[in-house]
């Protein structure tokens, strides 16, 4: 097997130049870089990850911590981060905290502090001061993704969940809906940055701005799954005191459950009930779902870009701790103006439809 000395001899340069060229650390003239890369390719030389780590103090490995992997949003952030890490020659180690508090303590107290990671991306986790201090003490940069604001001096990519929910509700209001239901998260699912609460506040804020009274009867909690959205929507639509003409769901997976529930009750989407979600899930287009896109893969990629700036600093002005991420209304066929008031005011009586669909 060829060694670094063989590459240096063939390229006519020093071993230090070979090391700088193939590691990407340190200045190398373009012509010299081409000679070294050609020599390495001809000899089949591959940089030893363990030797490079010992020499540089870097492992070329980034830890990504998520609350759980069952969410499309979390897995999409991880996918975007992995794609960007591969482009930069880094590996990814995933830590799934679905096991609860003891598991989180073990990850932050032991696994992340070992010398096997160069940096950490925390997805939708409010890092404690102690967790941040421990990581900084061993020189590990941190970036937060999908959180509500800067956390203990950590650079974060943020989505204004209240603003996203408000914009979704305003879309329904602009279509003429005044009786708008909300399928949101329960308090038990109010993760570190209180996403369910913030989205409910955005929904309520839009109604209040339109001078429409907020009704607790039009809110149903769910668990951010299609099944949960389905069950919550059946509760909303089968009430005897009048159903909503539109539903804002706090995630696309729940919104898809809303569509399925409405159809099982014999209702037309959007003619009997409009539905809007948040995410732009990869099934949203298939279901014709109007949604608020928040581009999770781009968030994962941007988090890696920020980490690369910290791991390979270049002279430039430091960025703000809080980097707001974009969102966008994507209008599809699941939303439309409501039917005439007389057509749906008393439509809470769905007894002729009850039991017509499968129980999920």
C-alpha positions in Angstrom: 0.0 0.0 0.0 1.4 3.4 -1.0 2.3 5.8 1.8 2.5 9.6 2.0 6.3 9.4 1.3 5.5 7.7 -2.1 3.0 10.4 -3.0 5.5 13.1 -2.1 8.3 11.4 -4.1 6.1 11.0 -7.2 4.7 14.6 -7.0 8.1 16.0 -6.3 7.0 17.8 -3.1 7.5 17.4 0.7 5.3 15.1 2.8 4.1 18.2 4.6 2.8 19.6 1.3 1.0 16.3 0.6 -0.5 16.5 4.1 -1.7 20.0 3.6 -3.1 19.3 0.2 -5.0 16.1 1.0 -6.3 17.3 4.4 -7.5 20.7 3.1 -5.7 22.5 5.9 -3.1 25.1 5.0 -2.1 27.0 1.8 -1.2 25.1 -1.3 -0.6 26.5 -4.8 -3.3 25.3 -7.3 -0.6 23.7 -9.6 1.0 21.9 -6.6 -2.5 20.7 -5.5 -3.1 19.2 -8.9 0.2 17.4 -8.9 -0.3 15.9 -5.4 -3.9 14.9 -6.2 -2.8 13.2 -9.5 0.0 11.4 -7.7 -2.3 10.2 -4.9 -4.8 9.0 -7.5 -2.2 7.2 -9.5 -0.9 5.4 -6.4 -4.3 4.8 -4.9 -3.3 6.6 -1.7 -6.1 7.3 0.8 -5.6 9.5 3.8 -5.7 7.5 7.0 -8.6 8.9 9.1 -7.0 7.8 12.4 -3.6 9.3 11.4 -5.2 12.5 10.3 -7.1 12.7 13.5 -4.0 12.2 15.6 -2.1 14.9 13.6 -4.8 17.5 13.5 -6.9 16.8 16.7 -9.9 16.5 14.4 -12.1 13.5 13.9 -14.0 14.7 10.8 -17.2 13.6 12.5 -20.2 15.7 13.6 -22.7 14.7 16.2 -26.4 15.4 15.4 -28.9 15.2 18.3 -32.6 14.9 17.7 -35.6 14.4 20.1 -36.9 11.5 18.1 -36.7 10.2 14.5 -40.3 9.6 13.9 -40.9 13.1 12.8 -40.5 13.9 9.1 -39.1 17.3 10.0 -36.3 15.9 12.1 -35.4 13.2 9.6 -35.3 15.8 6.8 -33.0 18.1 8.8 -30.7 15.1 9.3 -30.8 14.3 5.6 -29.8 17.9 4.7 -27.0 17.9 7.3 -25.7 14.6 6.1 -25.6 15.8 2.5 -23.7 18.9 3.4 -21.3 17.0 5.6 -20.5 14.5 2.8 -19.6 17.4 0.6 -17.2 18.7 3.2 -15.7 15.3 3.9 -17.2 14.8 7.3 -19.0 11.8 8.8 -22.2 12.1 10.9 -23.1 10.3 14.2 -26.8 10.5 15.1 -28.1 10.6 18.7 -31.8 9.9 19.1 -33.1 11.1 22.5 -36.5 9.3 22.3 -35.6 7.3 25.4 -36.2 10.3 27.8 -34.3 12.3 30.3 -31.8 9.6 31.4 -30.8 9.0 27.8 -30.3 12.7 27.2 -28.1 13.0 30.3 -26.0 10.1 29.1 -25.6 11.6 25.6 -24.6 15.1 26.9 -22.5 13.9 29.8 -20.6 11.1 28.1 -21.0 10.5 24.4 -20.7 14.1 23.1 -17.8 14.8 25.3 -15.6 12.0 24.1 -12.9 13.0 21.6 -14.8 11.4 18.6 -16.7 14.5 17.5 -15.6 17.9 16.2 -18.9 19.7 16.7 -22.6 19.2 17.5 -25.9 20.1 15.8 -28.8 20.1 18.2 -32.3 19.9 16.5 -35.3 21.3 18.4 -33.5 21.0 21.7 -33.2 23.8 24.3 -29.7 23.3 25.6 -29.2 24.0 29.2 -26.4 26.2 30.4 -24.6 23.2 31.8 -24.8 21.3 28.5 -23.4 24.2 26.6 -20.6 24.9 29.0 -19.6 21.2 29.0 -19.4 21.2 25.2 -17.6 24.5 25.0 -15.1 23.4 27.7 -13.8 20.6 25.3 -13.8 22.9 22.3 -16.9 21.6 20.5 -18.8 24.2 18.5 -22.6 23.9 18.6 -25.4 25.0 16.2 -29.1 24.7 17.1 -31.7 24.0 14.4 -35.5 24.5 14.5 -35.5 26.3 17.8 -37.2 29.4 19.0 -34.2 31.7 19.6 -30.6 31.8 20.7 -29.8 29.4 23.5 -27.0 30.2 25.9 -24.8 31.9 23.3 -25.2 29.1 20.8 -25.8 30.1 17.1 -29.2 29.0 16.1 -31.4 28.7 13.0 -34.8 29.8 14.0 -38.4 29.5 12.7 -40.9 31.9 14.0 -43.6 29.3 14.7 -46.2 31.9 15.8 -45.7 33.8 12.6 -45.9 30.7 10.5 -49.2 29.7 12.2 -50.6 33.2 11.9 -49.9 33.2 8.1 -51.6 29.9 7.7 -54.7 31.1 9.5 -54.7 34.3 7.6 -54.8 32.4 4.4 -58.1 30.7 5.6 -59.4 34.1 6.8 -58.7 35.7 3.4 -60.7 32.9 1.7 -63.7 34.0 3.8 -63.6 31.3 6.6 -64.6 32.5 10.0 -65.2 29.2 11.9 -61.6 27.8 11.8 -60.7 24.7 13.8 -57.2 24.0 15.0 -55.6 20.5 15.3 -52.5 21.2 17.4 -50.1 19.5 19.8 -50.9 18.6 23.4 -49.0 20.0 26.3 -47.2 16.7 26.7 -45.7 17.3 23.2 -44.7 20.9 24.0 -41.0 20.2 23.4 -38.1 22.4 24.5 -39.1 25.4 22.4 -42.9 25.0 22.9 -43.7 24.6 19.2 -47.4 23.5 19.8 -48.1 26.4 22.1 -46.4 28.9 19.7 -48.4 27.7 16.7 -51.6 27.8 18.7 -50.8 31.4 19.7 -50.2 32.3 16.1 -53.6 30.8 15.1 -55.4 32.6 17.9 -53.6 35.9 17.1 -54.8 35.8 13.6 -58.4 35.3 14.7 -58.2 38.1 17.2 -56.7 40.4 14.6 -59.7 39.6 12.5 -62.0 40.3 15.4 -63.2 36.7 15.6 -63.6 35.2 19.1 -61.3 32.3 19.9 -63.3 29.2 20.8 -61.8 26.4 22.8 -64.4 24.1 21.2 -62.6 24.5 17.9 -59.2 23.2 19.2 -58.3 19.5 19.4 -54.9 18.2 20.5 -53.1 15.5 18.7 -49.6 14.0 18.6 -48.2 15.3 15.3 -48.9 12.0 13.4 -51.4 11.2 10.7 -53.4 8.9 13.0 -53.5 11.6 15.7 -54.7 14.2 13.1 -57.3 11.8 11.9 -58.7 11.1 15.3 -58.7 14.8 16.3 -60.5 15.8 13.1 -63.2 13.3 13.6 -63.8 14.8 17.0 -64.0 18.2 15.5 -66.3 17.3 12.6 -68.7 14.9 14.5 -69.8 17.5 17.0 -73.4 18.4 17.2 -72.8 22.1 17.8 -71.6 22.9 14.3 -68.4 22.0 12.6 -65.7 24.3 11.3 -65.5 25.2 7.6 -61.7 25.1 7.7 -59.0 23.4 9.8 -55.4 24.6 10.5 -53.2 21.7 11.5 -49.9 22.3 13.2 -48.1 19.9 10.9 -48.6 18.3 7.5 -48.8 14.8 8.9 -51.7 15.8 11.1 -53.2 17.8 8.1 -53.1 14.7 6.0 -55.0 12.9 8.8 -57.5 15.7 8.7 -58.1 15.1 4.9 -58.6 11.4 5.4 -61.0 11.9 8.3 -63.1 14.4 6.3 -63.3 12.0 3.4 -64.3 9.1 5.6 -67.1 11.2 7.0 -68.3 11.8 3.4 -67.1 15.4 3.3 -65.4 17.0 0.4 -62.0 18.8 0.8 -62.0 21.7 0.2 -65.7 22.3 -0.6 -67.1 21.2 2.8 -63.9 21.8 4.8 -60.6 23.4 3.9 -57.3 22.1 5.4 -53.9 23.7 5.7 -50.8 22.4 7.4 -47.2 23.3 8.1 -44.0 21.7 6.7 -44.4 20.9 3.0 -44.1 17.2 3.7 -43.1 15.0 0.8 -46.7 13.7 0.7 -48.2 17.2 0.7 -48.3 17.5 -3.1 -49.8 14.0 -3.5 -52.7 15.0 -1.2 -53.0 18.5 -2.8 -52.3 20.0 0.7 -51.9 23.7 1.1 -49.1 24.2 3.5 -46.5 26.5 5.0 -43.1 25.2 3.7 -40.2 25.6 6.1 -37.5 23.8 4.1 -36.0 21.5 6.8 -33.3 20.0 4.5 -32.0 23.5 3.8 -31.9 24.1 7.6 -29.7 21.0 8.0 -27.4 22.2 5.2 -27.1 25.7 6.6 -26.3 24.4 10.1 -23.3 22.5 8.5 -22.2 25.6 6.7 -22.1 27.5 10.0 -20.1 24.7 11.7 -17.6 24.7 8.8 -17.1 28.4 9.4 -16.3 27.7 13.0 -14.1 24.7 12.4 -12.2 26.3 9.5 -12.4 30.0 10.4 -11.6 32.7 7.8 -11.4 36.4 8.5 -14.9 37.8 8.3 -17.5 39.6 10.4 -19.1 37.2 13.0 -22.7 36.3 12.2 -25.7 37.0 14.5 -26.5 34.4 17.1 -30.0 34.2 15.7 -30.4 33.4 12.0 -34.1 33.5 11.0 -35.0 30.9 8.4 -37.5 31.4 5.6 -41.0 30.0 5.3 -43.5 30.2 2.4 -47.2 29.6 1.7 -47.7 26.8 -0.8 -51.3 26.9 -2.1 -52.8 23.7 -3.4 -56.2 22.2 -3.8 -57.1 21.6 -0.1 -58.2 25.2 0.6 -61.0 27.2 -1.1 -63.7 29.7 -0.1 -66.4 28.3 2.2 -69.7 27.3 0.8 -72.7 29.6 1.5 -73.5 29.9 5.2 -76.7 28.0 4.8 -74.9 25.0 3.3 -72.8 24.3 6.4 -74.2 26.1 9.4 -76.0 23.1 10.7 -73.8 20.5 9.1 -72.5 19.4 12.5 -75.1 16.6 12.2 -73.1 14.0 10.3 -75.1 11.0 11.6 -75.6 9.8 8.0 -71.9 9.6 7.6 -70.8 8.2 11.0 -69.3 4.8 10.8 -68.8 4.9 7.0 -65.0 5.1 7.2 -62.4 2.8 8.7 -61.5 3.4 12.4 -57.9 4.5 12.6 
